Amino acid sequence: MGQRTGATVTPLAIAVLALLEERPMHPYEMYQLLVLRHQDKLVKVRPGSLYHVIARLADTDLVTAEGIDRAGNRPERTTYRITTEGRSTLRNRIAELLRKPLPEYPIFPLALGEAHNLPKPEVLSLLRERIEHLAGQSAEIDAMIAVAERKQVPRRYWIVLPYLRVIVRTEIEWVEHMVAELDSGELIWEDFDPVTGERVEPCDASPWHPQSSAPDDAAGEAAAS
């Protein structure tokens, strides 16, 4: 009981189960709370996807419908509560994620790894723009922390905010350093024709290409035989 796979207990499912651990709610109230608490910064929250996750949690007996309410002319709203298995699953999944780093495949490292396909001036401009966005995020997190402190919200409820602030500030520092290296010429970049957008010279063969290790592999196989 309570041993669900990560495919079932997605980040949004964790957020839903955590809300229902507080008290029974209907989906619209869950959506409002997730946005009000800025949890949409941590998980992708859309009304349609939220309803889909709740339905899937109900199908797997992690939550159950408790009743249907109607207020005035508003549509009927089903209230859900977490089950015993849902509570166990929530705790097991949180423990699993805290215990061991899992591959998350963020998109920025991919773009960074392929940035050499763009001309140097464009990369500089884009990274400087990114720094501005990150600075805005850092200021927003600072404001959220200030509100939490002013309202004397117990720190355990917003401990993620200092973590996010460190992540954002570290990225700013790293990107600023890369911009400085690239702008000074310390970081060598390929030349692109400003008119055609094509590389002036063919790109170098990547040293990471599997073919580059073929001779060593062949020698290793011969030695092993």
N, C-alpha and C positions, 0 to 999 in steps of 0.2 A: 504494500500500500504506500502511496505517496512517492513512488519511484518513477517519475515521468521523464521522458527524454527531453533534450533541449529543443527539439523540433516542436514539441507540444507546448513547453513553457518558454515562449518567446519573451523578449524584453517587455512587450506590451502586455503579455499575459501576466508577467511578474507584477507590473504596475497595477493591473486590475485586481489580482489576488490580494495585493498589499492594501488596496483601498477597502476591499470587502473584509479584510481582517479587522479594520477599524469598526465597521458597522455595515449592515445591509444597505444597498444603494441601487438606484436604477441607472441605466447606461448614460443618460444625459447628465445626471449629477456627477458620474465618474468623469465624463469628458470635461465638465466645467472645473472640477477640482484639479485634474491633471494640468490644465492650462493655467489655472489660478496659482498653482504651486510651482509653475515653470518646469514641470516634469516633461513637457514637450521639448525641452532642451536635451533630455536624456534618451527619450524614446520617440519614435515617429508616431504621432497621434492624429488620426483622422476619424471622424464619426463612423464612416463606413467600416473601416478596419477594426474599430473598437467593437462594434456590434458583432462583427464576424468572430473576433477573438472570444467574446462572451459566449456566443453560441457554441463554439468549439469547446470551451471550458465546461459548459453545461453538458455537452454530449459525452465528455469524459468524466462526468460526476465530480469535477473539482469545484463547481459552483452549482447552486440549484435555485430555481425560481421560487420566491417566497410569496408573492402576491402581485396583483395588478391594481394600480391606482389611476384615478382620473380626477384632474383638478379643473373645474370649469369646462371650457370648450377645448382644452388641450387633449391631444391624443392619449390613449391609454399607455401607461408606462409600467413595465414589469420590473419589480424589485428583486435583486438577487442577493444571496448570502453565500459565504464560503462554506464548504463542507469540511469535515474532519480530514478527509484525504487531500482536499485542496490546501488546507493549512500545512499539512505535513509536506506536501509537494513544494509549496512556496519556501518553506524553511530549508528543505534539501537543496533546492535550486540555488538559493542565495548562498548557502554554504559552499556549494560546488564552485560558484563563480568567484567567491572570495579566496578559496583555497588555491586555485591553480589558474594561471593566465591561459586564456584560450585565444586562438587566432580570430581577430575581429575584421580583418581586411578593410581598414579605412581607405578611402579613395585618394586622399592627398598624397600619401607615399607613392601610389601608382603614378599619379600625374607628375610628381617630382622625379621619379625614375625615368620618365619618358620626356622630360622637359628639354632634353638635348635635340628634340625634333623641331624646336622653335628657335627663331633667331634670338640672339642675345638681347637686343633692345626690348623685344616683346617680353621676354622672360623677366627682365628687370622691372618693366612697367607692371606686369601682372603680380609679381611678388611684392612690390611696394603697395599695390592696391590691397593685397591680402593682409599686409601688416596693418593697414588702416582698419580693415574689418575686424581683425583680431584685437586691436586696441579698443574698438567699440565693444566687443564681447567682454573684454577684461573690465571695462568701466561698468558694464551692465551687471557683471557678477559682483563687483564691489558694492554696487547699489543694493543688490539682493541681500548681501551679507549685512550691510548696514541696517536694512529693514528688519532682518531676523534678530539682530542684536538689540535694536531699539524696542522691538516687541517682546524681547526676552524669550524667544522661542528656544526650547532646549536644544543644545547644539547637536545632539545625536540625530535630530531631524533634518539638519542642513549641513551635515559634515561633508557632503559631496561638493559643496560650493568652494571651500578652500582648495580642494583637490583640483577642481576644474580651473580655478584661477592659476594654480601652479602650472598646469598643462598649457594653458593659453599663453602665459608669460614666457614659459620655456620655448614654446614654438616661435613667439615673436623674436626672442633673442637669437634663436638658431637661424631664422629666415633673414634677420638683419645681418647676421654674420655672412651668410651666403651671398646676399646682395652686395655687401662690401667686397667680398672676394671676386665676384663676377664683374663688378664695375671697375675694379682696379686692374683686372687682367690676370690676377693671381690664379683664378679658376679659368683654365683654357676652354674656349668654346669654338665650335665650328662656325665658319663664315657662310652667310646666306646672301644670295643675290637680292638686293632691295627691290628690284623690279619684278623678277619672276618668282621670288620666294624660294627658289631652289638652292640647294647647297652648292657652294662654289666648287668644292671638291667632294667626291664620293665619300660617304661616311666610312669611318674606320670599321673593320670587322671587330665585333665585340669580343673581348678576351674571355667573356663568359660563355661563348658559343661552345656547345659540346664538341665540335670538331677540333677545337684547340687542344683538347685533352686526349684525342684519339691515339697519337703516338705513344704516350705514357701508358694508356690502357692496353695497347697492343703489347708493349714491353712487359707489362705486368702479367698479361695472360701467358706470354711465352715463358716467363720465369716460373709461373705457377705450374706449367706443364712439365 
